[in-house]
């Protein structure tokens, strides 16, 4: 699914408690400032989710670190903090095709984490943010790729349409986190 509205609607369908916390009016974020600081435009599905919801956790496991109004400048910094660990994992991974952290071409950038130390990252693309896909780096050394966007990944993971590959099943229970930490923090 490539339409951001459809992806968010699917996530709301599989996580029934999510829609009850939708902001009454979409948040106005300074995407220009955030994307300038990051050095890249972000995918439309993630931007829409950020405008509709504050940062949240799924199933007591997966933290979706969304930027919020007033935190645009800090959000990329939170992701940069995680990139050091991601860079070490990329170096240690025995992968057929080597992976590299952002800002390398096609580099990985975090958008979520788990309470067990797993990373949920975008595999960026020079084609643009619409072509970014998801890479999961689990703490147990399992790496895998999903060929869709972050919001559809969440919907498919929680909804059971996606094999969790080394992750526990993620229950369709949403909880809200304090603040709007950046880059999955």
Buried (B, 14 or more C-beta within 10 A) or exposed (E): BEBBEBBBBBBBBBBEEBBEEEEEEEBEBBBEEBBBBBEBBBBBBBBBBBBBBBBBBBBBBBBBBBBBBEBBBBBBBBBBBBBEBBBEBBEEEEEEEEBBBBEEEBBBBBBBBBEEEBBBBBBBBEEEBEBBBBBBBBEEEBBBEBEBBBBBBBBBBBBEEBEBEBBEEBEBBBEEBEEBBBBBB
